């Protein structure tokens, strides 16, 4: 195992991934390229799914230039992520990728509504989400 794998704290479950995504990002730190297109990782910045990957895994996925809902990309993900399910991972990616979900402080009102919808879809209690 390389040094990076020893220091990265990957999400343990869906609730943790959703919570970490909801509190980590804002309009300025989302991982988008100079054309405004999302990427798994650019330098030290990573998208919601990219934060769950090693540098090597993210580099491989960025070469595909595809969304996580693309079967080619999905099957390149580590098993621990695939076990969360394609639909859930795509919901997380869409939450990250859509600019309207974020403002300078974090989630926008629209983003909060989308978190609520994801919680309802996966039967998470929004009020206790942080206690994953």
HUTACOR-V444197 format. One record per pair of residues at least 12 apart in sequence whose C-alpha atoms are under 6 Angstrom apart, sorted by sequence separation. I is the first residue (numbers start at 1). J is the second residue. If there is no record, write none. Layout:
BEGIN
I&J  I&J
END
This chain:
BEGIN
31&45  31&46  31&47  41&58  40&58  69&90  40&62  21&48  10&52  27&102  26&102  27&103  26&103  27&104  26&104  26&105  26&106  25&106  19&130  16&132  15&132
END
